[in-house]
Every structure is written in C-alpha cells, then in structure tokens.
Amino acid sequence: MLIFIRGKLCSVTFVVMLIILISIIQTGCLVLDKYFVYFPNHELPMTPSDVGLNYEDVYLTSADGIELHGWFLPGESEIALVWFHGNAGNIGDRLDYIKLMHTYVGASIFIFDYRGYGLSQGSPSESGLYLDAEAAVDFLIDRVGSEEGTQNVFFFGRSLGSAVALKMASIYDVGGVIIEAPFTSTVALAKIHYPYLPEFLVNLLIRDRYASGSMAGSLGSPLMVIHGTNDSVVPIEMGEKIYDLANVNKSFYAVVGADHNDTYIIGGENYFRKILEFVE
C-alpha cells in the first residue's frame, strides 16, 4: 500500500511539475515573441526630407488607444499605398526604398510604425499590429478615397508586414495586395531555423503566429508575390506556397539572386516596373 501511494504521489508530482513548466513557458510567450519576432528601434535615423521627399507627419490612434506615428508622402498618380514594414528597425530605415518607389511608381505612400516602433507608443503583438494596421488603412482611405471606392488603394507588405497586409486584405476590399518575402507562419519559419527544437516546444514558445497560409486562401483582392531566389531568412518555397493558396488574379516575381533585404537592389529598375504594371 505504501509503494502504491508513493507511486501515485510521484505521478501526481510529475503532472503538477509539467503543468507548472508549461504555465511558465506560456506566460513567457509574449516576452519570447518580443525577443524572437520583434526588433524595434525607437530612434528615427532620418526623415523623408533627408532624401528630398515632401511629407506630412501623421499621428493616429488605434482602436485600443495607442498613439501611432507615420509619414504620408503625396504622389503624382491616383494610386496610394499603405506600406507595412518588416520586424526590425522603424520607418526611418526604409527611406532609400520609399524614395525609389515614389520615383518609379509615382504613388502616394503612407508608411507608419507599429506600436513599439519608432515614435509609436506601446509594445508590439500580433493583435496589436492588426489594430495599428486598421488605423493606418482607415487614414489612407479617408485621405485619398475616390468615387470608385477603395480600388485606388493598395497594400504593400514585406516580411512580417506581408502577414499584416494579408490580414488587412481579409477586412478591406482594395485594388490589390503586394507582398514580399512572405512566410506561411512564424511557427513554420521557426521550425526551419531551429530544427533541433521539439515541435511542441516551438508551438509553446511562439504565441504570435501570423498564419498567412490560412489567410491566403480567403483573399479577395488581386495578389502580387515578390521573393528573392536566395532568401536566407524566408525560403522562396514559402512565397510560392502563399501564391499557390491564393485563388485570385495573381502574379509571382522571383528576383533571381536576391536575398531577403536586397530584392529592389538586385532587381533594379525592372523590380519597380513589375510593381507599376501590377498596380496599373
């Protein structure tokens, strides 16, 4: 009887310890997401005027009361882009790209920082970034909306921003969605970069999933996917998967020889010509 009780106590202790361990891991998920998913910088290295662009400082408030900062750059065409950036730095790190996009495509561009990035308040999270994106889209639609509705508005998202752009496209009917270096989910990406970690542990450690693979199939707006063939961060196969899942008018532009952050450099003028053809 004593042996049975000890065995029972031992089993109960193991279960309790396992529950405590899982609870600790799950409680720390948001912290771990901050270290493995989000790499914000609060200081803006430059402003659009530093690269010769006219702009307006814009301050928005998300639905949950977070103040956000962005830049609106008026363009020559009726096309307007909401630009969703990646997981590192802030909008001040994207100005070389924005300058070229503004020159070659001629669209008005609204680029903003997610919560916790640049001058925006708060801390990043998946649900928070979606609220930030909605505030940004609403701003641009109010600013440049035409009699035809929102068909002159396009979403552009790269890397982490591609997931945000796809999420917005499930809410808003717009002229089109351009995503660069998209991934199917953060969990799937983590399994590629950390193959030695048990699958259950990856699922526990990452709460912000950004499941673009499940969103692509319900997309209603035309889609353009851009991906570097030598992308060392997000394999091009993930971009191809997103493309295959989308059941809309779509195009895929593989930038031969490009890695994760140099597609527009490797692609050169042809890169922006492809985007212009899509939005037109």
C-alpha positions in Angstrom: 0.0 0.0 0.0 2.8 2.3 0.8 4.5 1.6 -2.5 1.3 2.3 -4.4 0.8 5.6 -2.5 4.4 6.7 -3.3 3.9 5.8 -6.9 0.7 7.7 -7.0 2.4 10.7 -5.3 5.2 10.5 -7.8 2.9 10.6 -10.8 0.9 13.5 -9.4 4.1 15.4 -8.7 5.3 14.9 -12.3 2.0 16.1 -13.7 2.0 19.1 -11.4 5.6 20.0 -12.3 4.7 19.6 -16.0 1.7 21.9 -15.7 3.8 24.5 -13.9 6.5 24.3 -16.5 4.0 24.7 -19.3 2.4 27.6 -17.5 5.7 29.3 -17.1 6.5 28.9 -20.7 3.1 30.1 -21.9 3.3 33.1 -19.5 6.6 34.0 -21.0 5.5 33.6 -24.6 4.9 37.3 -25.1 8.3 38.0 -23.8 9.9 35.4 -26.0 8.0 36.8 -29.0 9.5 40.2 -28.3 13.0 38.7 -28.5 12.4 36.4 -31.4 9.8 38.1 -33.6 10.1 41.9 -32.9 13.3 44.0 -33.2 12.1 47.6 -32.9 14.2 50.7 -32.8 12.8 53.9 -31.2 15.1 56.4 -32.8 14.4 57.6 -36.3 17.7 57.7 -38.3 16.3 60.2 -40.8 13.1 61.7 -42.2 11.8 61.9 -45.8 13.2 65.4 -46.2 16.7 63.9 -45.8 16.2 62.1 -49.2 14.4 65.0 -50.9 10.8 63.9 -50.3 7.9 66.1 -49.2 5.9 64.6 -46.4 3.5 65.1 -43.6 3.9 63.8 -40.1 0.8 61.9 -39.2 -0.3 60.8 -35.7 -3.1 58.2 -35.4 -4.8 56.5 -32.5 -5.6 52.7 -32.7 -8.9 51.3 -31.6 -7.3 50.4 -28.2 -6.0 53.8 -27.6 -2.3 53.5 -28.8 -0.9 56.6 -30.5 0.9 55.8 -33.7 3.2 57.8 -35.9 3.7 57.7 -39.7 4.5 59.7 -42.8 2.3 60.5 -45.7 4.1 61.2 -49.0 1.8 62.6 -51.7 2.4 61.2 -55.2 1.6 62.1 -58.7 -0.8 59.3 -59.6 -4.2 58.4 -58.1 -2.7 55.2 -56.7 -2.0 55.1 -53.0 -0.1 52.5 -51.0 -0.2 51.6 -47.3 3.3 50.3 -46.6 3.7 47.6 -43.9 7.3 47.2 -42.9 9.2 44.3 -41.5 10.0 43.3 -38.0 13.2 45.3 -37.4 14.1 49.0 -37.1 11.4 51.6 -38.0 10.1 53.6 -40.9 13.3 55.7 -40.9 15.2 52.7 -42.2 13.1 52.3 -45.3 13.6 55.7 -46.9 16.0 54.6 -49.7 13.3 52.1 -50.8 10.5 54.6 -50.4 12.4 57.2 -52.5 12.7 54.7 -55.4 9.1 53.5 -55.1 7.9 57.1 -55.1 10.1 57.9 -58.2 9.3 54.9 -60.3 5.7 54.1 -59.3 4.5 57.7 -58.6 2.0 56.6 -55.9 1.1 58.3 -52.7 2.6 56.3 -49.8 1.6 56.1 -46.2 4.2 54.3 -44.1 3.8 54.1 -40.4 5.4 52.4 -37.4 3.7 49.7 -35.5 3.2 50.1 -31.7 6.6 50.0 -30.0 8.5 51.0 -33.2 9.8 54.5 -33.8 7.7 57.2 -32.3 4.7 54.9 -31.8 3.6 54.1 -28.3 3.0 50.7 -26.8 4.5 47.2 -27.2 4.2 45.0 -30.3 1.9 42.0 -30.5 0.1 40.3 -33.3 -3.4 41.5 -32.3 -1.9 45.0 -31.6 -0.3 45.2 -35.1 -3.6 44.4 -36.7 -5.3 47.2 -34.8 -2.4 49.5 -35.9 -2.8 48.5 -39.5 -6.6 49.1 -39.4 -6.0 52.6 -38.2 -3.4 53.2 -40.9 -5.7 51.9 -43.7 -8.7 53.9 -42.4 -6.5 57.0 -42.5 -5.4 56.5 -46.1 -8.8 55.6 -47.4 -10.2 58.8 -45.8 -7.4 60.8 -47.3 -7.3 59.5 -50.9 -10.6 57.7 -51.3 -12.3 58.2 -54.7 -15.8 57.9 -56.1 -14.8 54.4 -57.2 -14.3 53.4 -53.6 -11.0 51.8 -52.5 -9.8 50.4 -55.8 -7.0 53.0 -55.9 -5.7 51.8 -52.6 -3.1 49.1 -52.5 -1.3 47.3 -49.6 2.4 46.6 -49.7 3.9 44.4 -47.0 7.3 42.8 -46.8 8.4 40.0 -44.5 6.4 40.5 -41.2 4.5 43.2 -43.0 3.3 40.7 -45.6 1.3 38.9 -42.9 -0.2 42.2 -41.8 -1.1 43.2 -45.4 -2.8 39.8 -45.9 -4.8 40.3 -42.7 -5.9 43.7 -43.9 -6.9 42.3 -47.2 -9.3 40.0 -45.4 -11.0 43.0 -44.0 -10.8 45.6 -46.8 -11.6 45.3 -50.5 -8.8 47.1 -52.2 -7.2 47.4 -55.6 -4.5 44.8 -54.8 -2.0 43.4 -52.4 1.8 43.2 -53.0 3.7 41.1 -50.5 7.4 40.5 -50.5 9.2 37.6 -48.8 6.0 36.3 -47.2 6.0 33.3 -44.8 3.3 30.8 -44.1 3.5 31.3 -40.3 6.1 32.2 -37.6 5.9 28.7 -36.3 6.7 27.2 -39.7 9.5 29.6 -40.0 10.9 28.8 -36.6 10.9 25.1 -37.4 13.1 25.8 -40.4 15.6 27.9 -38.5 15.5 25.8 -35.3 15.0 22.2 -36.5 16.6 20.8 -33.3 13.7 22.2 -31.1 10.8 19.8 -30.5 7.7 20.8 -32.3 5.6 21.0 -29.1 8.2 23.4 -27.7 8.1 25.7 -30.7 4.3 25.8 -30.5 4.5 26.7 -26.9 7.2 29.4 -27.2 5.6 31.3 -30.1 2.2 32.8 -29.5 2.1 35.4 -32.3 1.6 33.0 -35.3 0.9 35.4 -38.2 -0.7 32.4 -40.1 -0.5 33.9 -43.6 -1.0 30.4 -45.1 -4.5 30.2 -43.8 -5.3 33.8 -44.8 -4.1 33.5 -48.4 -7.0 31.1 -49.4 -9.7 33.7 -48.5 -8.0 36.6 -50.3 -10.4 38.6 -52.4 -8.1 41.2 -53.9 -5.5 40.7 -56.7 -2.2 39.5 -55.4 1.5 40.0 -56.4 4.2 38.0 -54.6 7.8 39.1 -54.7 10.6 36.8 -53.4 14.3 36.6 -53.8 15.5 33.2 -55.0 18.4 33.2 -52.5 16.4 34.4 -49.5 18.2 33.1 -46.4 15.6 34.2 -43.9 12.3 33.2 -45.6 12.7 30.4 -48.2 11.2 31.2 -51.5 9.1 28.0 -51.2 7.0 29.8 -48.6 6.3 32.6 -51.0 5.4 30.0 -53.6 3.0 28.3 -51.1 1.2 31.6 -50.4 0.9 32.2 -54.1 -0.5 28.7 -54.8 -3.1 29.1 -52.0 -4.5 32.4 -53.3 -7.5 32.0 -55.6 -7.4 35.4 -57.2 -5.8 37.2 -60.1 -2.1 36.9 -59.2 1.5 37.2 -60.3 4.8 35.9 -58.9 8.0 37.8 -59.4 11.1 35.8 -58.4 14.1 38.1 -58.1 17.0 36.0 -59.3 20.0 36.1 -56.9 18.3 38.3 -54.3 18.5 37.6 -50.6 15.9 38.8 -48.0 16.6 42.5 -48.0 18.2 43.4 -51.4 15.4 42.4 -53.8 14.9 46.0 -55.0 18.7 46.4 -55.4 19.2 43.2 -57.3 16.1 43.7 -59.4 16.9 47.3 -60.2 14.5 49.3 -62.4 12.8 46.1 -63.5 11.7 45.5 -59.9 9.7 48.7 -59.8 8.5 48.3 -63.4 6.9 45.0 -62.3 5.1 46.7 -59.4 3.9 49.5 -61.6 2.5 47.0 -64.1 0.6 45.3 -61.3 -1.0 48.5 -59.9 -1.9 49.8 -63.3 
